[in-house]
Amino acid sequence: PPTLPIRLCLFTELGKCRHESMRIMNMLFFSVLPLKSKTILYCFTGDFLCISLVNGFIQLRYNLGDKTVVLQTSQKVHANGNTWHSLRAGRVGNEGYLDLDGINVTQKASPGMNVLDTHTDFFVGGVSSLNLVHSMAVENEPISFTGCIREIVINNRELKLTVMDPKGGANVGDCDGTACGYAVCKNNGTCQVENWVGSTCEQSIHCSQNRKIKFFIAKFIGNSYIKYTDPYYGKRDLQYSRISLNFTTNQTEGLIVWMGKGEDEDNDFLAIGLANGTLKVVINLGERISVPLIHSKYSTCCDERWHFVTVVQNQTCIKVYLDEELILFEDIDPHRKYTALNYGGICYFGGFEIGRKVHIVTTGLFQKEFIGKIKDVVLFQDSNKIQLMKAEGYNVYSGN
């Protein structure tokens, strides 16, 4: 099958996308999903036109050879990774305009030069070397963009955000996570798993005759996650928790599940993952993180076989079963100062949201996102397994 376009570009901290030069630029439009409040979004060098984020505000700066014009939006963008913004910017002669989500800022025309004379490539998200950025193009030190950009239109020409079309780039990935893309389903339609597409048929295609095929095995590819909200959290006895699941992998490192909000170090959590090929369990019931529980005898968790793991918390007593054999039994706090697992009703599988790296959120307890498959997830002693396909997630595929 043909190579699919990356309809949304995800930029990491060092990301950039380079396109052929356009000597005269009058109009620019794109949608942006920022993850940081200070970054370069779009930039020419030499005679320059640059759009950047400055303390949460969008700035347009351009210089046609005689002076630098600066426009700034009156409202801030949301850098939480959940809000898309529509941005329009351009100029007529030396008169500029900047529009964020329909709120317009303009710069009146004045005597002087009125042609943007550029002979270099132009860049989206960053530049090949930050030394190329004109000192007046940004307010502070230039920083590459972290977030997602889509629908880039320059002079009524839409750029193709594919792997092959840009002249160059680095650290740019697919921000959409689906095979059909954000613009395929019209009229508030949604996409569901149906078939497989991609250059090697590795991706699941969505949107087909309103039929839905459920998957019972979730496949994680390394930048994937599932966020499950426990509907019964308010009724749980948090002094007695339990989670069980099957997993398979060929990796020696990875976070399998994190029960907890993962917002700061004070949040309670129960975590299961792999470290150096062995099963690692970490529990925090209160003010301190318990010593990670690792059983060194078992170093075969990355053998691509299915392994069944169960973790039981009875106040401060922790039991860990691997393939139905008890491998760990420890009282993490004999004084019983904290006995409840206040996990907030949130369970992450495989990793966390875009921009939240595992080694950072877990403060180094786990090093990487999970690559492999997970199935048969049961919380506490519920009679039904969690339906992973109905939870929030990203880049998770059917492993059936």
RODO-2510 file (C-alpha; in nm, 4 decimals, decimal comma):
residues 400
     n   res          X          Y          Z
     1     p     0,0000     0,0000     0,0000
     2     p     0,1092     0,3611    -0,0519
     3     t     0,2847     0,5624     0,2155
     4     l     0,0354     0,7594     0,4250
     5     p     0,0902     1,1295     0,4891
     6     i     0,1693     1,2600     0,8357
     7     r    -0,1228     1,5014     0,8443
     8     l    -0,0242     1,6398     1,1827
     9     c     0,3369     1,7105     1,2727
    10     l     0,4527     1,6482     1,6285
    11     f     0,7612     1,8533     1,7157
    12     t     0,9919     1,7598     2,0019
    13     e     1,2266     2,0101     2,1640
    14     l     1,4750     1,9855     1,8768
    15     g     1,2196     1,9425     1,5987
    16     k     1,2205     2,1302     1,2705
    17     c     1,0735     2,0993     0,9235
    18     r     1,2455     2,2723     0,6257
    19     h     1,0717     2,3706     0,3008
    20     e     1,1752     2,5377    -0,0264
    21     s     1,2105     2,9161    -0,0316
    22     m     0,9228     3,1492    -0,1240
    23     r     1,0576     3,4931    -0,2128
    24     i     0,7392     3,6941    -0,1530
    25     m     0,5046     3,5794     0,1216
    26     n     0,1703     3,7511     0,1772
    27     m    -0,0404     3,5117     0,3829
    28     l     0,0168     3,2254     0,6279
    29     f    -0,2390     3,0043     0,8054
    30     f    -0,2001     2,7003     1,0297
    31     s    -0,3406     2,5261     1,3351
    32     v    -0,1200     2,4758     1,6373
    33     l    -0,1322     2,2636     1,9552
    34     p     0,1467     2,3977     2,1802
    35     l     0,3037     2,2087     2,4697
    36     k     0,5301     2,4943     2,5792
    37     s     0,4820     2,8713     2,6085
    38     k     0,8159     2,9831     2,4567
    39     t     0,9059     2,8471     2,1102
    40     i     0,9631     2,9248     1,7421
    41     l     0,6654     2,8268     1,5263
    42     y     0,7680     2,9538     1,1841
    43     c     1,0689     3,1488     1,0569
    44     f     1,2467     3,2961     0,7547
    45     t     1,6056     3,4131     0,7938
    46     g     1,7851     3,7136     0,6350
    47     d     1,5049     3,9591     0,5582
    48     f     1,2845     3,7726     0,7950
    49     l     0,9345     3,6878     0,9013
    50     c     0,9074     3,4923     1,2248
    51     i     0,6164     3,3668     1,4335
    52     s     0,6936     3,2593     1,7872
    53     l     0,5467     3,1992     2,1307
    54     v     0,6556     3,4472     2,3964
    55     n     0,5345     3,3760     2,7501
    56     g     0,2165     3,2249     2,6089
    57     f     0,1469     3,5040     2,3558
    58     i     0,1863     3,4668     1,9790
    59     q     0,4288     3,7165     1,8242
    60     l     0,4727     3,8037     1,4578
    61     r     0,7992     3,9799     1,3712
    62     y     0,9105     4,0782     1,0231
    63     n     1,1790     4,2931     0,8675
    64     l     1,1716     4,3907     0,5005
    65     g     1,5177     4,5450     0,5122
    66     d     1,4734     4,8702     0,7016
    67     k     1,3057     4,8052     1,0386
    68     t     1,1570     4,5289     1,2485
    69     v     0,7783     4,5273     1,2981
    70     v     0,6375     4,3428     1,6005
    71     l     0,2758     4,2336     1,6498
    72     q     0,1532     4,0369     1,9513
    73     t    -0,1816     3,8753     2,0276
    74     s    -0,3885     4,0084     2,3156
    75     q    -0,4704     3,6618     2,4454
    76     k    -0,2532     3,3687     2,5463
    77     v    -0,2596     3,0202     2,3987
    78     h    -0,3268     2,7112     2,6087
    79     a    -0,0043     2,5123     2,6448
    80     n    -0,1747     2,2129     2,8076
    81     g    -0,1607     1,9903     2,4982
    82     n    -0,5423     1,9712     2,4754
    83     t    -0,6411     2,2880     2,2853
    84     w    -0,5985     2,3537     1,9128
    85     h    -0,5575     2,7144     1,8036
    86     s    -0,6179     2,8676     1,4603
    87     l    -0,3508     3,1182     1,3577
    88     r    -0,3432     3,3545     1,0577
    89     a    -0,0628     3,5957     0,9845
    90     g     0,0551     3,7953     0,6871
    91     r     0,1205     4,1324     0,5338
    92     v     0,0222     4,3623     0,2464
    93     g     0,3326     4,5622     0,1655
    94     n     0,4661     4,6511     0,5078
    95     e     0,1237     4,6408     0,6717
    96     g     0,0999     4,3274     0,8865
    97     y    -0,1766     4,1370     1,0588
    98     l    -0,1957     3,8597     1,3185
    99     d    -0,5125     3,6661     1,3996
   100     l    -0,5430     3,4085     1,6789
   101     d    -0,8751     3,2244     1,7016
   102     g    -1,0571     3,5103     1,5269
   103     i    -0,9105     3,7982     1,7298
   104     n    -0,7142     4,0238     1,4963
   105     v    -0,4150     4,2564     1,5543
   106     t    -0,2863     4,4818     1,2723
   107     q     0,0080     4,7093     1,1983
   108     k    -0,0765     5,0093     0,9777
   109     a     0,1236     5,0738     0,6647
   110     s     0,4097     5,3227     0,6827
   111     p     0,6710     5,4588     0,4404
   112     g     0,9536     5,2188     0,3721
   113     m     1,0320     4,8899     0,2025
   114     n     0,7436     4,6557     0,1224
   115     v     0,8979     4,3366    -0,0235
   116     l     1,0070     4,0338     0,1795
   117     d     1,3276     3,9452    -0,0028
   118     t     1,4363     3,5969     0,1094
   119     h     1,6554     3,3510    -0,0746
   120     t     1,6853     3,0914     0,2023
   121     d     1,4679     2,7975     0,2972
   122     f     1,1950     2,8557     0,5500
   123     f     1,1476     2,6514     0,8628
   124     v     0,8544     2,5290     1,0707
   125     g     0,8993     2,4392     1,4373
   126     g     1,2692     2,5233     1,4544
   127     v     1,5763     2,5757     1,2382
   128     s     1,8746     2,3595     1,1490
   129     s     2,0911     2,5872     1,3632
   130     l     1,9554     2,8420     1,6072
   131     n     2,2436     3,0674     1,5040
   132     l     2,0542     3,1276     1,1783
   133     v     1,7762     3,3116     1,3603
   134     h     1,8103     3,6896     1,3292
   135     s     1,8663     3,8571     1,6663
   136     m     1,5519     4,0678     1,6163
   137     a     1,3353     3,7763     1,5009
   138     v     1,2534     3,6627     1,8548
   139     e     1,2230     3,8467     2,1828
   140     n     1,4388     3,6078     2,3844
   141     e     1,6810     3,3269     2,3037
   142     p     1,5325     3,1095     2,0251
   143     i     1,3869     2,7764     2,1367
   144     s     1,2476     2,5088     1,9045
   145     f     0,8750     2,4331     1,9135
   146     t     0,7285     2,1457     2,1161
   147     g     0,3743     2,0512     2,0157
   148     c     0,1671     1,9812     1,7049
   149     i     0,1093     2,1832     1,3852
   150     r    -0,1349     2,1069     1,1041
   151     e    -0,2985     2,2694     0,7978
   152     i    -0,0119     2,4983     0,6971
   153     v    -0,1232     2,7222     0,4084
   154     i     0,1149     2,9779     0,2525
   155     n    -0,0110     3,2101    -0,0236
   156     n    -0,3142     2,9822    -0,0705
   157     r    -0,0897     2,6770    -0,1115
   158     e    -0,1251     2,4040     0,1509
   159     l     0,1987     2,2347     0,2465
   160     k     0,1979     1,8567     0,2405
   161     l     0,3048     1,7362     0,5827
   162     t     0,4367     1,4042     0,4642
   163     v     0,7599     1,2198     0,5203
   164     m     0,8871     1,2962     0,1685
   165     d     0,7643     1,6466     0,0807
   166     p     0,9742     1,8716     0,3090
   167     k     1,3309     1,9395     0,1980
   168     g     1,4586     1,8245     0,5362
   169     g     1,3785     1,7939     0,9033
   170     a     1,4515     1,6253     1,2324
   171     n     1,2638     1,5016     1,5400
   172     v     0,9209     1,5354     1,3775
   173     g     0,6605     1,2617     1,4156
   174     d     0,2951     1,1853     1,3580
   175     c     0,0807     1,3773     1,6057
   176     d    -0,2507     1,2275     1,4969
   177     g    -0,2023     0,8654     1,5907
   178     t    -0,4700     0,7297     1,3543
   179     a    -0,4422     0,5931     1,0045
   180     c    -0,7142     0,8171     0,8572
   181     g    -0,6115     1,1498     1,0120
   182     y    -0,7985     1,4320     1,1789
   183     a    -0,9633     1,5655     0,8594
   184     v    -1,1207     1,2467     0,7209
   185     c    -1,4387     1,2102     0,9273
   186     k    -1,6822     1,4961     0,8588
   187     n    -1,9926     1,6105     1,0470
   188     n    -1,8568     1,5111     1,3900
   189     g    -1,7949     1,1547     1,2733
   190     t    -1,5572     0,9305     1,4648
   191     c    -1,3076     0,6622     1,3608
   192     q    -1,3180     0,2992     1,4744
   193     v    -1,0819     0,0045     1,4216
   194     e    -1,1623    -0,1900     1,1049
   195     n    -0,8576    -0,2916     0,9015
   196     w    -0,4869    -0,2314     0,8456
   197     v    -0,2976     0,0194     0,6308
   198     g     0,0450     0,1770     0,6115
   199     s     0,3637     0,1265     0,4149
   200     t     0,3998    -0,2179     0,5762
   201     c     0,0356    -0,2663     0,6848
   202     e     0,1378    -0,1895     1,0406
   203     q    -0,1360     0,0639     1,1176
   204     s    -0,5037     0,0088     1,1869
   205     i    -0,7383     0,1982     0,9557
   206     h    -1,0534     0,3576     1,0941
   207     c    -1,3879     0,4771     0,9544
   208     s    -1,5695     0,2003     0,7628
   209     q    -1,9471     0,1685     0,7241
   210     n    -2,0081     0,2556     1,0900
   211     r    -1,9011    -0,0931     1,1962
   212     k    -1,6926    -0,1427     1,5078
   213     i    -1,4544    -0,4320     1,5674
   214     k    -1,3401    -0,4604     1,9267
   215     f    -0,9894    -0,5592     2,0158
   216     f    -0,9092    -0,7425     2,3374
   217     i    -0,5307    -0,7196     2,3175
   218     a    -0,3744    -0,3725     2,3172
   219     k    -0,0487    -0,3307     2,1250
   220     f     0,1882    -0,0531     2,2381
   221     i     0,4635     0,0674     2,0055
   222     g     0,6751     0,2873     2,2330
   223     n     0,5022     0,6247     2,2066
   224     s     0,1644     0,4828     2,3075
   225     y    -0,0534     0,5118     2,6134
   226     i    -0,3999     0,4325     2,7452
   227     k    -0,5578     0,6438     3,0185
   228     y    -0,8392     0,4569     3,1922
   229     t    -1,0769     0,6275     3,4362
   230     d    -1,2180     0,3857     3,6929
   231     p    -1,5950     0,4464     3,7116
   232     y    -1,6148     0,2638     4,0463
   233     y    -1,3375     0,4555     4,2201
   234     g    -1,5720     0,6272     4,4646
   235     k    -1,6961     0,2880     4,5882
   236     r    -1,3576     0,1175     4,6230
   237     d    -1,2031     0,0153     4,9532
   238     l    -0,8648     0,1771     4,8935
   239     q    -0,6972    -0,0116     5,1771
   240     y    -0,7358    -0,3327     4,9788
   241     s    -0,6474    -0,2921     4,6114
   242     r    -0,5625    -0,5423     4,3427
   243     i    -0,4648    -0,5367     3,9757
   244     s    -0,3897    -0,8251     3,7407
   245     l    -0,3029    -0,8448     3,3730
   246     n    -0,1218    -1,0410     3,1029
   247     f     0,1663    -0,8871     2,9096
   248     t     0,4239    -0,9866     2,6518
   249     t     0,7321    -0,8004     2,5298
   250     n     1,0837    -0,8404     2,3961
   251     q     1,2106    -0,5267     2,5732
   252     t     1,4042    -0,5143     2,9004
   253     e     1,2676    -0,1738     3,0090
   254     g     0,9190    -0,0268     3,0130
   255     l     0,6276     0,0988     3,2196
   256     i     0,3359    -0,1448     3,1996
   257     v     0,0817     0,0220     3,4288
   258     w     0,0704     0,3236     3,6594
   259     m    -0,2285     0,3428     3,8945
   260     g    -0,2366     0,7087     3,9943
   261     k    -0,2678     1,0586     3,8536
   262     g     0,1065     1,1052     3,8106
   263     e     0,0769     1,4829     3,8468
   264     d     0,3331     1,5352     4,1227
   265     e     0,5524     1,3386     4,3612
   266     d     0,2943     1,3511     4,6407
   267     n     0,0360     1,1501     4,4444
   268     d    -0,0234     0,7927     4,5586
   269     f     0,0488     0,5285     4,3001
   270     l     0,0993     0,1616     4,2294
   271     a     0,3274     0,0921     3,9330
   272     i     0,4280    -0,2221     3,7456
   273     g     0,7009    -0,2331     3,4857
   274     l     1,0259    -0,3820     3,3680
   275     a     1,3801    -0,2920     3,4692
   276     n     1,6789    -0,4838     3,3318
   277     g     1,4439    -0,7540     3,2116
   278     t     1,2923    -0,8209     3,5547
   279     l     0,9542    -0,7339     3,6985
   280     k     0,9557    -0,4167     3,9076
   281     v     0,6740    -0,3001     4,1360
   282     v     0,6698     0,0338     4,3166
   283     i     0,4035     0,1598     4,5583
   284     n     0,3620     0,4973     4,7262
   285     l     0,0856     0,5228     4,9850
   286     g     0,1781     0,8590     5,1297
   287     e     0,4679     1,0847     5,2042
   288     r     0,7458     0,8596     5,0837
   289     i     0,8137     0,6231     4,7960
   290     s     0,8615     0,2660     4,9027
   291     v     1,1712     0,0723     4,8064
   292     p     1,1056    -0,0756     4,4601
   293     l     1,0177    -0,4434     4,4806
   294     i     1,2275    -0,6473     4,2378
   295     h     1,2757    -1,0220     4,2344
   296     s     1,6090    -1,0817     4,0627
   297     k     1,5502    -1,4528     4,0172
   298     y     1,3009    -1,3849     3,7410
   299     s     1,4779    -1,2296     3,4442
   300     t     1,2729    -1,3857     3,1659
   301     c     0,9932    -1,1264     3,1365
   302     c     1,1239    -1,0063     2,7985
   303     d     1,1070    -1,3438     2,6234
   304     e     0,7989    -1,2612     2,4100
   305     r     0,5902    -1,5086     2,6079
   306     w     0,2699    -1,4106     2,7832
   307     h     0,3190    -1,3468     3,1552
   308     f     0,0429    -1,3073     3,4110
   309     v     0,1131    -1,0618     3,6913
   310     t    -0,1002    -0,9809     3,9965
   311     v    -0,0278    -0,7205     4,2630
   312     v    -0,2301    -0,7212     4,5850
   313     q    -0,2169    -0,4398     4,8403
   314     n    -0,3601    -0,5141     5,1859
   315     q    -0,2956    -0,1895     5,3716
   316     t     0,0880    -0,1856     5,3795
   317     c     0,1402    -0,5526     5,2934
   318     i     0,2208    -0,6110     4,9278
   319     k     0,2037    -0,9420     4,7438
   320     v     0,3279    -0,9870     4,3876
   321     y     0,2458    -1,2952     4,1817
   322     l     0,4132    -1,3772     3,8498
   323     d     0,2606    -1,6563     3,6443
   324     e     0,0546    -1,7493     3,9530
   325     e     0,3625    -1,7950     4,1726
   326     l     0,4138    -1,5682     4,4741
   327     i     0,7484    -1,3965     4,4138
   328     l     0,7340    -1,1007     4,6548
   329     f     0,5709    -1,0463     4,9937
   330     e     0,6687    -0,7384     5,1898
   331     d     0,5296    -0,5023     5,4517
   332     i     0,6430    -0,1608     5,3246
   333     d     0,5467     0,0226     5,6473
   334     p     0,4991    -0,1832     5,9663
   335     h     0,3920     0,1340     6,1503
   336     r     0,0825     0,1609     5,9272
   337     k     0,1060     0,5398     5,8932
   338     y    -0,0559     0,5314     5,5486
   339     t    -0,2703     0,2369     5,4457
   340     a    -0,4843     0,3499     5,1495
   341     l    -0,3940     0,3714     4,7812
   342     n    -0,5549     0,7009     4,6798
   343     y    -0,4908     0,6632     4,3071
   344     g    -0,7571     0,9111     4,1971
   345     g    -0,9389     0,6604     3,9782
   346     i    -0,6754     0,6961     3,7019
   347     c    -0,4767     0,4127     3,5452
   348     y    -0,2170     0,4645     3,2734
   349     f    -0,1052     0,1734     3,0564
   350     g     0,2152     0,1806     2,8531
   351     g     0,3058     0,5423     2,9200
   352     f     0,1613     0,8908     2,9588
   353     e     0,0240     1,1702     2,7408
   354     i     0,2310     1,3410     2,4692
   355     g     0,5038     1,5493     2,6259
   356     r     0,5045     1,3539     2,9544
   357     k     0,8056     1,1260     2,9376
   358     v     0,8030     0,8140     3,1533
   359     h     1,1419     0,8753     3,3133
   360     i     1,0337     1,2264     3,4128
   361     v     0,6832     1,1494     3,5433
   362     t     0,8096     0,8480     3,7379
   363     t     1,1174     1,0396     3,8605
   364     g     1,3463     0,7730     3,7175
   365     l     1,1661     0,4700     3,8606
   366     f     1,1003     0,3545     3,5026
   367     q     1,3029     0,4560     3,1997
   368     k     1,0882     0,3988     2,8922
   369     e     0,7409     0,3653     2,7510
   370     f     0,6175     0,0073     2,7070
   371     i     0,6612    -0,1801     2,3789
   372     g     0,4545    -0,4961     2,3671
   373     k     0,1016    -0,6181     2,4307
   374     i    -0,1344    -0,6093     2,7299
   375     k    -0,4613    -0,7964     2,7837
   376     d    -0,6959    -0,9302     3,0550
   377     v    -0,6713    -0,6267     3,2839
   378     v    -0,8795    -0,6625     3,6015
   379     l    -0,9001    -0,4058     3,8837
   380     f    -0,9665    -0,5143     4,2427
   381     q    -1,1848    -0,8232     4,2140
   382     d    -1,4199    -0,7004     3,9450
   383     s    -1,6004    -0,9691     3,7501
   384     n    -1,5321    -0,7946     3,4171
   385     k    -1,2065    -0,7081     3,2466
   386     i    -1,1309    -0,3470     3,1545
   387     q    -1,2351    -0,2659     2,7965
   388     l    -0,9131    -0,0991     2,6890
   389     m    -1,0461    -0,0006     2,3456
   390     k    -1,2985     0,2359     2,5051
   391     a    -1,0443     0,4332     2,7072
   392     e    -0,8557     0,7470     2,6071
   393     g    -0,5306     0,6708     2,4309
   394     y    -0,2759     0,7352     2,1577
   395     n    -0,0963     0,5066     1,9085
   396     v    -0,2507     0,1897     2,0510
   397     y    -0,3369    -0,0834     1,8050
   398     s    -0,5105    -0,4176     1,8011
   399     g    -0,2818    -0,6991     1,9088
   400     n    -0,5378    -0,9715     1,8414
***
